[in-house]
Amino acid sequence: MNTQLNSIDLNDDEFVGIEEVPAPWTLNGKGLIVVLRSKADKLLADQRIPLDIRDTLKTPVSVLMYVDYTHSNAGPYKELLYIPGTAQFSNKLGNKRLLTISNIVVSSASSVKNGRINWGIPKNLCSFDLALGPNNTQVVSLHHEGVPQFELAYRGKGFTFPINTGLVPGFMKTLGQRWGGKEFMYSPSAKGKARFANVHVLQNLGNAFPDLEIADVLTALEITQFQMTFPLAEIA
């Protein structure tokens, strides 16, 4: 695997000895959701987003998520993912326009292999370093083979409130992916507690993600605790 983290060029050979862990999965953890103002012309020209997404991408807003899974069916791991908007899927999935993950890195090889197999999620492997900055700022640094990839720093604020995807319309929580010539559709569910957060650093340092700017942050939520279920995907 090279330091460019170009998921288009990767195959699954290096994960051949890792156990398959089928869906559904139940996960617990905490993290951060950052809603960004999208610049469509910039994203459509960014080759770090796969072409089969850019071809039909619509992007009123995009989402960056950092997740620290303290428990999952494949063990604990950390994750950073980017959803640029929605992409058009074929008639095999009902000609639906679905939210889609274009870029994602995780700290666990088991999560890479099983995320691809179960849900077609284009995961790559990356190392995560966590630190506590000034005024209880949470600092997340990503690197691959010693090459910095991303830095994120945030701090939660105010009171917590309950969150539950049961209150979210289906089209806003159903995702589609393409992997290995197949299309996948799945609808995760989650419940937990959250509070608003300030994002102090959001800096892309490598090629794992498209260019993202802290000036484009619309709002952020620190998820202080959650339980999530990733169901069986519909695969076509």
C-alpha positions, 0 to 999 in steps of 0.5 A, a space after each residue: 500500500 502506498 502513502 497516497 492512499 488511493 483507494 481506486 488502486 487497492 485490492 483485497 489481497 493483503 487482507 486475505 488472512 483476516 477473518 470475515 465478520 458478517 453483518 449485522 454489526 452493533 457498535 458503540 463509541 463517540 465522535 464528531 460530525 462536521 457539516 460543511 458548505 460544499 463547493 460543487 465545482 471544486 469537488 467535481 474536479 477533485 480526483 481524490 473523489 472516485 470518478 463514478 461518484 463525481 460523474 453524478 454528484 450533487 452536493 448541497 452540503 457535505 459531511 466529515 465524520 470522525 468516529 472512535 468505536 470503543 466496541 464493534 463486531 470486529 473489535 475497537 477501531 477509529 475512523 474518519 470518513 467523508 460524504 460529499 453528497 449524493 450519487 446516482 445508482 443504477 436500476 439494480 438499486 431502483 435508480 435511487 440517488 443516495 448519500 455515498 462515502 467517497 473517502 474513508 480511513 480506519 485504524 483496523 485491517 479487519 474493519 477495512 476488509 469487512 467494510 468492503 465486503 459487507 457494505 462496499 465501503 471503500 476503506 483504507 488503513 491509516 494510523 490515528 494519534 489522539 491528544 488533549 490540547 489546550 482547554 480540553 481540545 481533542 486533537 486527532 492526527 492521521 498518518 500512513 507510513 509516517 506521512 501525515 494525512 489529516 489533522 482535526 481538533 475540536 472541543 464540545 460545548 454546552 449541554 448534551 441532548 439525545 439523538 436518534 436516527 429514528 427521527 430522520 427521514 429514510 432518504 437522509 440515512 440510507 447510503 449507497 456504495 460501489 465496490 468490486 463491480 457491485 452496488 450496495 445499499 444500507 441504512 445504519 441506525 443510531 441513538 445516543 447523546 450529543 452536544 455542539 462543538 467548535 472545530 479549531 483545526 481541519 487540515 488535509 495534509 495528504 491525498 486520503 481526502 479531497 481539499 476541505 477548508 475549516 472556513 466551510 464548516 457550517 456546524 459540528 456536533 460532538 457525539 459523546 456516546 452512541 450505539 449504532 447498528 449496521 444492518 445487512 446491505 442490499 447488494 446488486 
